[in-house]
Amino acid sequence: AQKITQTQPGMFVQEKEAVTLDCTYDTSDQSYGLFWYKQPSSGEMIFLIYQGSYDEQNATEGRYSLNFQKARKSANLVISASQLGDSAMYFCAMRDYSGSEKLVFGKGTKLTVNP
Amino acid sequence: GAGVSQTPSNKVTEKGKYVELRCDPISGHTALYWYRQSLGQGPEFLIYFQGTGAADDSGLPNDRFFAVRPEGSVSTLKIQRTERGDSAVYLCASSLSRDRGTEAFFGQGTRLTVV
């Protein structure tokens, strides 16, 4: 069964600094995808970045990058040059492509960016 | 509309009553997901549709919960004999296909309160 673990309930970062949000996953499948979503206090879920299990390079999307370490089964999100608007809940999620393809989420990390 | 639409946005019901929550996905999206999110938790998978059929309903907590998608677009989540523990935000998401990397787009959710 798939499982996502986010061990940091809360993180604090100073504006303009970089921050890493941890995510580890567990699956027996070889083909899967990893996603990060942001959920501001308004409640909407915003897609940030995707990494496929067969992708050789780490994904990047603007200030977001994904530090993918397949052997360690980790997919950490790195946010560079933090902004006040980055304060939100961040969820790591996983979809396997050989099973039901449901998207499974972790419990999330609350990020607070301080001015 | 351009995004996933969920109605109602808020629903207060009495314990024991029946409720229906509606999701209108992005036009053309074949995959549709229902999640339940309790306060401070990540989204918990309920059911996943591919087209009209439920590809995976393993997340439905018990037989009081049922979901349909009769024409492969709009979906309705039905909860019978509601209990106070059913109070949560119910999120719906849709995605274009099963292709790798295709992100799911989320609606704003329906906040269900059982009193």
Interface residues (C-beta under 8 A of the other chain):
Chain A: I4 Q6 S31 G33 F35 Y37 G43 E44 M45 F47 Y50 G52 F91 Y97 S100 E101 K102 L103 V104 F105 G106 K107 G108
Chain B: A31 Y33 Y35 Q41 G42 P43 E44 F45 Y48 Q50 A55 D56 S58 G59 V89 L91 A93 R98 R100 G101 E103 A104 F105 F106 Q108 G109
